Amino acid sequence: MKTEQNKIISFEQAISHVRDGDSIMIGGFGLRGYPHELVEALVASNKKYLTIISNDLGSPGEGLGKLLTNNQIKGLIGNYYNWNPDVAKAYNEGKIDVKLLPQGTFAEAIRAAGAGIPAFYTLASVGTDLGKGKETKSFNGKTYVLEHAITADVALIKAYMADELGNLIYYKTARNFNPLMAMAAKLTIVQVDEIVPVGTLDPEKIATPHIFVNFITRKDEKK
């Protein structure tokens, strides 16, 4: 569903579109480009059995880490969980599944999904534990690992500014995985700092076209 009207909703309304068992992409690199209020609303919703696709999982009891503390997570797909030792503990206790990917592979797998590419070969992880059990193929004398595209039911992303249609502008490194995730999920919800009228944004600065955005939320939005 890609609506062109009435995209601006509250955080609670946005999270009502998430179902138990959904796979959810969440933008951010640490706290940069991280949709804080959307995640807080997700924690408060108590949705269960979620697969979280993100660069990291915050810290114990903080940020995305709250979802783990609250027993809302079934599985993780990402690459950097060093900030949150609770991830290793929960995995070792058999409470969650964890799929680790090299960071570049993680980004490319999401980009590939948005571009309609089902799989790709990469040098990353060849000969390592992360490449074990995966299909390999030789190209020009080098071995490559087959990786599959990553998609999700919902993407929760952060942008600096949106117009009322959902065209998005990001701020410097806060851009990170957000534009890729916007294209790779079935439903995309963005949190922004500011919403402006259509025609206000410089087209040259728009990184995510409105066609990829279903709903817009804003920090001070009280609808």
SVG drawing of the C-alpha trace seen along z (x, -y; Angstrom):
<svg xmlns="http://www.w3.org/2000/svg" viewBox="-5 -26 48 52">
<polyline fill="none" stroke="black" stroke-width="0.4" points="0.0,0.0 1.6,-3.3 -0.9,-6.0 -0.4,-9.6 -2.6,-11.3 -2.9,-11.5 0.5,-10.0 1.2,-12.1 0.2,-10.0 1.2,-9.6 3.8,-7.2 1.1,-5.0 -0.9,-4.9 2.3,-4.0 3.2,-1.1 -0.4,0.2 0.6,1.4 3.2,3.7 2.0,7.3 3.4,10.0 6.0,12.0 6.9,9.2 10.4,8.7 11.4,5.0 14.3,3.0 15.4,0.2 17.7,-2.5 20.6,-4.0 24.3,-3.5 24.3,-3.6 22.3,-6.7 22.9,-8.4 19.8,-8.2 18.0,-6.1 14.2,-6.6 14.1,-6.9 10.4,-7.7 9.2,-5.0 11.3,-2.4 9.9,-3.7 6.4,-3.2 7.3,0.3 8.5,1.1 5.3,-0.2 3.2,1.8 4.6,5.0 4.6,6.6 6.2,10.1 8.2,12.6 9.9,9.8 12.9,10.3 14.9,7.1 17.1,6.2 19.5,3.5 23.2,2.5 23.2,3.0 20.9,3.4 21.7,0.5 22.9,1.1 21.4,3.2 18.0,1.8 18.6,-1.2 17.4,-2.0 16.8,1.1 18.1,3.0 14.8,2.4 13.1,4.8 15.4,7.6 15.0,6.8 11.2,6.8 11.3,10.3 9.9,9.0 12.6,10.3 12.7,13.7 15.7,13.1 18.3,10.6 20.0,9.9 22.9,7.5 26.6,7.1 27.6,5.2 26.3,6.3 29.4,5.5 27.6,2.7 25.0,5.0 26.3,8.2 22.7,9.2 22.6,10.3 25.3,13.0 23.7,14.0 20.2,14.4 21.6,16.3 23.7,18.7 20.6,19.4 18.6,20.3 16.2,17.4 16.9,15.7 18.4,16.5 21.2,14.3 22.4,14.0 25.7,12.1 26.8,10.5 29.7,8.4 28.6,4.7 29.1,4.2 27.2,7.4 24.4,6.3 24.0,3.0 24.2,4.5 21.7,7.3 19.2,4.6 20.0,2.5 19.6,5.6 16.2,6.2 15.1,2.7 16.4,3.1 14.7,6.4 17.9,8.4 17.4,11.7 21.0,12.6 24.6,11.7 28.2,12.9 30.7,11.2 34.3,11.7 33.4,10.8 33.3,13.7 35.1,16.1 37.1,18.6 35.6,17.3 33.0,18.7 30.5,16.3 30.9,17.9 30.6,21.5 27.8,23.5 27.1,20.9 27.3,21.5 30.5,20.4 31.5,19.8 34.8,18.9 35.0,15.8 38.3,14.9 40.2,17.2 38.7,15.8 36.1,17.5 32.9,15.6 30.1,16.3 26.5,16.2 24.4,13.9 20.7,13.4 18.8,10.1 17.2,9.0 13.7,7.7 11.2,7.0 7.6,6.5 8.2,3.0 11.0,0.4 11.3,-2.2 13.6,-4.9 14.8,-8.4 15.2,-11.4 15.9,-15.0 13.0,-16.5 10.0,-15.4 7.5,-17.1 3.8,-16.1 4.1,-13.4 7.1,-11.8 10.0,-12.9 13.0,-12.7 16.2,-14.6 18.8,-13.1 21.4,-14.9 25.0,-13.8 26.0,-10.5 22.5,-10.1 21.6,-8.9 23.4,-5.5 21.1,-2.6 17.9,-4.5 17.4,-5.1 18.3,-1.5 15.7,-0.2 13.0,-2.5 13.2,-0.7 13.5,2.9 10.4,3.2 6.8,3.8 5.8,0.9 8.0,-2.1 7.4,-4.5 9.7,-7.5 10.3,-9.7 11.4,-13.2 12.3,-16.5 10.4,-18.7 7.5,-18.4 7.2,-21.0 4.7,-21.7 5.1,-19.9 7.4,-21.8 9.5,-23.2 12.4,-20.7 15.2,-21.1 14.8,-18.1 18.6,-17.7 18.7,-17.0 15.9,-14.4 17.5,-11.0 14.3,-8.9 11.3,-9.6 7.9,-9.7 6.8,-6.5 8.8,-4.5 7.2,-6.1 3.9,-4.9 3.6,-7.0 5.4,-10.0 5.7,-10.7 7.2,-13.8 8.6,-14.1 6.1,-16.8 3.2,-15.2 0.3,-14.5 -2.3,-13.2"/>
</svg>
